[in-house]
Amino acid sequence: MSSHARSTGRLALTLAFVALFGCKERNTESGATESPPVKLDDSTPTATKPTEYRSAAEKVVAQSAGVKEGDLVLISGSDEDLPLLEDIAVEVRKRGADPLVRVASLQLGRRLYDEVPAKYDSRMPEMDMKLIGIIDVFIGTEFGEGRTFKGVPAERMVARGKAAAPVAALARKRGVRSVYLGNGLYPSAERAEQFGVSRDQLSGLMYRGIDADYDALKSTGEQVSKVLAGGKELRITNPNGTDFRVGISGRPITVSDGIISADDRKKGGAATSVWLPAGEVFLTPVPGTANGVMVTDEDYLQGQRIEGLRLEFKDGKLTSMTAKAGLEPLKALYDAAGPGKDLPGVIDIGINSGVKAPGGKALRVWSQAGTVTVVVGNNIWAGGNNEVQFAAFASSPKSTLTVDGKPLIQDGKLLAQEQMAGR
């Protein structure tokens, strides 16, 4: 459900979130007064270095970010990411660009709440503003763990989010090319446990996903974009009780195919960011048109499992949010947020057939082909204008998505390109 990064982590789209929370993603798990400290288990084994590091680093730098001579590149990650960060820095320098490597830890993210007075939460991160004001490219890993912030007051998270918002705004204004590594598959100990696999297995899945055929993703994305562009209404259904309708007529559509091209740079905004493993098509819906129910069987926020999340919409607004269990941290963030928290913000469709949710789990993997995610709240990362410091994500496997009554996704399977063309 994560409200931890693409949320106002595709909320942590800001450098400031990397600095303040020690992570970056499309969620909103951020968050303190003096909060009870969390003891991190130093015995947790780190993922072994995958052989894919160097090839992934080259692809990220040369293809995804399009680093060129003279670029100033900020590289960010955790202490566990150092081998990868080093390879990225070398690839940047090989192209005549200048890298700056910034390293944090899970402990730092929590300590910045427990040991820093709350009065500084609303202070704009000036260092990040300075950095964003000069860099051309940002490359970062989504290394945070939501459980690190368990017990941090939602009000402090929201305050820091607001303070960091100008950093993200400046990045968009300057067209900073941003590449985020993870996209729901970053091999943290927490995420591996949620999927029920080892960190090495999850790491291998992420790096194989990064090594995708970007030309094929672009082709699929363009076909999906054509279907959406020609439609008026999108409907999502699922046997779990999901039945959601929303207008999409005339809405701008973004294809995230893993490469920030010259055309993307001209467009600016959402087109200048990619999440790897890539493969998504997304849009912001027509305001006031969302009606129905979205049910998410399982998700996690701040390390807590949310079971049976049910979001109800009427005339473009969220009117009810309930769950069978685990709703408390999400509800606290919702209550602390300001205007716009109840507005449907993004419809996101995964198109990468090479990415699979490990362990047979029903957890959301953004780019997995056939995954449909409805985002409520912040949609700046997707080209929208809702800057509220809250985002909730609703998604269930094996859903069916139709556009004007014709299927684009059937029981969780994205139609083949020839089938789309024949719609």
C-alpha positions in Angstrom: 0.0 0.0 0.0 3.0 1.8 0.5 2.7 5.4 0.9 6.4 5.5 1.0 8.0 6.7 -2.1 6.4 6.8 -5.6 3.8 7.8 -3.3 5.1 10.9 -2.1 8.3 8.2 -2.9 7.3 8.3 -6.4 6.8 11.0 -3.0 10.4 10.4 -2.5 11.0 11.5 -6.0 13.0 14.1 -4.3 16.6 14.0 -3.4 15.6 15.3 0.0 13.7 12.2 0.7 16.8 10.2 0.0 18.6 12.3 2.5 15.9 12.6 5.1 14.6 9.1 5.0 17.5 7.1 3.7 15.4 5.8 0.9 13.5 6.7 -2.3 10.4 5.1 -3.8 6.9 5.7 -5.0 5.3 5.4 -1.6 4.9 7.5 1.5 6.4 5.6 4.2 8.2 8.4 5.7 7.8 9.8 9.1 8.6 11.8 14.4 8.4 14.2 18.5 10.8 11.8 20.0 10.0 8.3 18.6 11.0 5.1 20.2 14.2 3.9 18.5 14.2 0.7 16.4 17.0 -1.8 16.9 18.2 -3.0 13.6 19.5 -6.5 13.4 23.2 -6.3 12.5 23.3 -10.0 11.8 21.0 -9.7 8.8 23.0 -11.0 5.9 23.6 -8.7 3.0 22.8 -9.7 -0.6 25.8 -11.0 -2.3 27.2 -9.0 -5.2 25.5 -10.1 -8.4 27.6 -10.5 -11.5 25.1 -8.2 -13.3 26.5 -5.1 -11.4 28.8 -3.9 -14.2 26.5 -4.6 -17.1 23.6 -3.0 -15.2 25.7 0.1 -14.4 26.7 0.5 -18.0 23.1 0.2 -19.2 21.8 2.6 -16.5 24.4 5.3 -17.3 24.6 5.0 -21.1 21.0 4.1 -22.0 18.6 5.0 -19.3 20.2 8.3 -18.1 22.0 9.1 -21.4 25.0 10.5 -19.5 27.3 12.5 -21.8 30.6 14.4 -21.5 30.4 17.3 -19.0 27.3 16.1 -17.1 27.3 16.4 -13.4 25.9 13.2 -11.9 24.7 12.6 -8.3 24.7 8.9 -7.4 22.9 7.9 -4.2 22.4 4.6 -2.3 23.1 2.7 0.9 26.3 1.4 2.3 25.3 -2.0 1.0 25.1 -0.6 -2.5 28.7 0.5 -2.6 29.9 -2.0 -5.2 27.1 -1.0 -7.6 27.5 2.7 -6.8 31.2 2.4 -7.6 30.5 0.7 -10.9 28.0 3.5 -11.8 30.6 6.1 -10.9 33.2 4.5 -13.1 30.8 4.3 -16.1 29.9 8.0 -15.6 33.6 9.0 -15.6 34.3 6.9 -18.6 32.0 9.1 -20.5 33.7 12.3 -19.5 31.1 13.2 -16.9 31.6 14.0 -13.2 30.2 11.7 -10.5 29.4 12.5 -6.9 28.5 9.5 -4.7 26.2 10.0 -1.7 25.9 7.1 0.7 23.4 6.7 3.6 22.2 3.8 5.8 19.0 2.5 7.3 20.1 3.6 10.7 20.6 7.2 9.5 17.1 7.5 8.2 15.6 6.6 11.6 18.2 8.6 13.6 17.3 11.7 11.7 13.9 11.4 13.4 14.8 10.1 16.8 17.6 12.5 17.5 16.7 15.6 15.5 14.2 18.0 17.1 10.8 18.2 15.4 11.2 21.9 15.0 13.5 21.4 12.1 11.1 19.2 10.1 9.7 22.2 8.3 13.1 23.5 7.3 13.8 23.3 3.6 16.8 21.1 2.9 19.2 23.7 1.5 22.0 21.3 0.7 19.7 19.3 -1.6 18.4 22.6 -3.2 22.0 23.5 -4.0 22.8 20.1 -5.4 19.6 19.9 -7.6 20.5 23.4 -8.8 23.7 22.2 -10.5 23.4 18.5 -11.4 22.2 17.2 -14.7 21.5 13.6 -13.7 20.4 11.7 -10.5 20.8 7.9 -10.2 19.7 6.3 -7.0 18.7 3.0 -5.4 15.4 2.6 -3.6 17.1 1.0 -0.6 14.8 2.0 2.3 12.9 -0.3 4.5 9.5 0.8 5.7 9.7 -0.9 9.1 12.6 1.4 9.9 10.0 4.2 10.4 7.5 2.3 12.4 6.2 4.5 15.2 7.3 7.8 13.6 4.5 10.3 13.9 2.7 10.9 10.6 2.7 14.6 11.3 6.5 14.7 11.1 6.6 12.8 7.9 4.1 15.1 6.3 6.0 18.2 7.5 9.3 16.9 6.0 7.5 16.1 2.8 6.3 19.6 2.5 9.7 21.0 3.3 11.3 18.9 0.6 8.7 19.6 -2.1 10.7 22.6 -3.5 13.6 20.3 -4.2 11.4 18.1 -6.5 9.9 21.2 -8.1 13.4 22.5 -8.9 14.4 19.1 -10.4 11.4 19.2 -12.7 11.9 22.8 -13.7 15.6 22.1 -14.6 14.8 18.8 -16.3 17.2 16.7 -14.2 17.2 13.2 -15.6 16.4 10.8 -12.8 16.8 7.1 -12.7 15.6 5.0 -9.7 16.7 1.4 -9.2 14.3 -1.0 -7.5 10.8 -0.3 -8.6 9.3 -2.7 -6.0 12.1 -5.2 -6.4 15.0 -3.7 -4.5 16.6 -6.6 -2.6 16.3 -5.3 1.0 15.9 -7.9 3.8 12.4 -6.6 4.4 11.2 -6.9 0.8 12.7 -10.4 0.4 10.9 -11.5 3.6 7.6 -10.1 2.2 8.1 -12.1 -1.0 9.3 -15.2 0.8 12.5 -15.4 -1.2 16.2 -14.9 -0.4 17.8 -11.5 -1.0 20.1 -13.0 -3.6 17.0 -14.3 -5.5 15.4 -10.9 -5.4 18.6 -9.2 -6.4 18.9 -11.5 -9.4 15.3 -10.7 -10.5 15.9 -7.0 -10.2 19.1 -7.0 -12.2 17.7 -9.3 -14.9 14.8 -6.9 -15.1 17.1 -4.0 -15.6 18.8 -5.8 -18.5 15.5 -5.7 -20.5 15.0 -5.2 -24.2 14.2 -1.5 -24.1 13.2 -1.4 -27.7 10.6 -4.1 -27.1 9.3 -2.2 -24.0 9.0 1.0 -26.1 7.0 -0.9 -28.8 4.6 -2.4 -26.3 4.3 0.9 -24.5 3.4 2.7 -27.6 0.7 0.2 -28.5 -0.8 0.4 -25.0 -0.7 4.2 -25.2 -2.6 4.1 -28.5 -5.4 2.0 -26.9 -5.7 4.4 -23.9 -5.5 7.5 -26.1 -8.5 6.3 -28.1 -10.6 5.5 -25.1 -13.1 7.4 -22.9 -13.6 5.2 -19.9 -11.4 2.6 -18.2 -12.8 -0.1 -16.0 -10.9 -2.4 -13.6 -12.6 -5.6 -12.2 -11.4 -8.5 -10.0 -13.1 -11.4 -8.3 -12.0 -9.9 -4.9 -14.7 -7.2 -5.2 -12.8 -4.6 -7.3 -15.1 -2.7 -9.7 -13.7 0.7 -10.6 -14.4 3.1 -13.4 -12.7 6.3 -14.4 -12.6 8.7 -17.3 -9.4 8.9 -19.4 -10.5 10.9 -22.5 -7.9 13.4 -23.6 -5.5 12.7 -20.8 -1.7 12.9 -21.4 -0.1 9.5 -21.4 3.5 8.6 -20.4 5.4 5.5 -21.5 8.2 4.6 -19.1 10.3 2.3 -21.2 13.6 2.6 -19.3 15.3 5.3 -21.5 15.2 9.0 -21.1 15.4 10.0 -24.8 16.0 13.3 -26.4 12.2 13.6 -27.0 11.6 12.9 -23.3 14.0 15.7 -22.4 12.0 18.1 -24.6 8.8 17.0 -23.0 10.2 17.4 -19.5 8.2 16.6 -16.4 7.3 12.9 -15.9 9.2 12.0 -19.0 12.6 12.8 -17.5 12.3 10.1 -14.7 12.4 6.3 -15.1 12.1 3.4 -12.6 14.1 0.3 -13.2 13.2 -2.5 -13.9 11.2 -0.5 -16.4 8.0 -1.1 -18.3 5.0 1.1 -17.4 2.3 3.2 -19.1 0.5 5.7 -16.9 -1.9 8.7 -17.0 -3.7 11.0 -14.6 -7.5 10.4 -14.9 -10.2 12.9 -15.7 -11.1 14.7 -12.4 -14.5 13.9 -10.9 -15.0 10.7 -12.8 -13.8 7.9 -10.5 -16.5 5.7 -9.1 -16.5 2.2 -7.6 -14.3 0.1 -5.4 -10.6 -1.0 -5.5 -9.6 -3.9 -3.2 -6.0 -4.8 -2.4 -5.6 -8.2 -0.9 -2.2 -7.7 0.7 0.3 -4.8 1.0 2.8 -3.4 3.6 3.3 0.0 5.1 6.1 0.7 7.7 6.7 -3.0 7.9 3.0 -3.7 8.9 0.9 -6.0 6.7 -2.3 -4.5 5.4 -4.9 -7.1 4.7 -8.0 -6.6 2.5 -7.6 -2.8 1.9 -10.9 -1.5 0.4 -11.0 2.0 -1.2 -14.5 3.3 -2.3 -14.9 6.2 -4.7 -17.8 8.4 -5.7 -17.7 11.2 -8.3 -14.0 11.5 -8.3 -13.3 11.3 -4.5 -12.2 8.7 -2.0 -15.2 8.3 0.3 -14.2 5.3 2.4 -11.0 3.5 3.4 -11.2 0.3 5.4 -9.2 -2.9 5.8 -9.5 -6.3 7.5 -6.3 -5.6 9.4 -3.3 -3.2 9.5 -4.9 0.0 8.4 -3.7 2.2 11.3 -0.4 3.5 9.9 -2.0 4.4 6.5 -5.0 6.0 8.2 -2.6 8.1 10.4 -0.8 9.4 7.3 -4.1 10.1 5.6 -5.4 12.1 8.6 -2.2 14.1 8.8 -2.2 15.1 5.1 -3.9 18.1 3.6 -6.3 18.8 0.7 -6.0 16.5 -2.3 -5.4 13.3 -0.3 -8.8 11.9 -1.4 -8.3 12.4 -5.2 -7.5 9.6 -7.5 -4.2 10.5 -9.0 -2.8 7.9 -11.4 -3.7 4.8 -13.4 -0.5 2.8 -13.9 -0.2 -0.3 -16.2 2.8 -2.7 -16.1 4.0 -3.9 -19.5 7.3 -5.8 -18.8 6.7 -9.5 -19.5 10.2 -10.3 -18.2 9.4 -9.2 -14.6 7.6 -11.6 -12.3 6.5 -11.3 -8.7 8.8 -13.8 -6.9 7.5 -16.5 -4.6 4.0 -16.4 -6.2 3.1 -13.6 -3.9 0.2 -11.2 -4.6 2.3 -8.2 -4.0 2.5 -5.3 -6.4 5.4 -5.1 -8.8 4.8 -1.9 -10.8 6.3 -3.0 -14.1 5.1 -6.6 -14.3 3.0 -7.1 -17.4 -0.7 -7.0 -16.5 -0.3 -5.2 -13.2 -2.8 -2.4 -12.7 -2.2 0.2 -10.0 -4.5 3.0 -8.9 -2.8 5.8 -7.0 -4.7 8.1 -4.7 -3.2 11.4 -3.7 0.2 12.8 -4.9 0.6 12.4 -8.7 3.4 14.9 -9.4 5.7 12.1 -10.5 3.2 11.1 -13.2 2.8 14.6 -14.6 -0.1 15.7 -12.4 -0.6 18.7 -10.2 -1.5 17.2 -6.8 1.3 17.9 -4.4 -0.3 16.6 -1.3 2.1 14.7 1.0 0.2 11.4 0.8 -0.3 8.6 -1.6 -2.0 5.2 -1.4 -1.7 2.4 -3.9 -4.4 -0.1 -4.8 -3.6 -3.1 -6.9 -4.6 -6.8 -7.1 -3.2 -9.6 -9.3 -5.3 -11.2 -12.1 -7.4 -8.1 -12.6 -9.2 -7.3 -15.9 -8.9 -3.9 -17.4 -11.2 -2.7 -20.2 -11.2 0.5 -22.3 -14.6 1.4 -23.5 -15.7 -2.2 -22.8 -12.9 -3.9 -24.7 -10.2 -5.8 -22.7 -6.6 -4.6 -22.6 -5.7 -6.8 -19.7 -7.7 -10.1 -19.1 -7.3 -11.9 -15.8 -3.9 -10.3 -15.2 -2.6 -11.0 -18.7 -1.7 -8.1 -21.0 -3.0 -8.6 -24.5 -0.4 -9.3 -27.2 0.5 -6.4 -29.5 -1.3 -7.9 -32.4 -4.5 -8.3 -30.3 -4.2 -4.6 -29.3 -3.9 -3.6 -32.8 -7.0 -5.5 -33.8 -9.2 -3.9 -31.1 
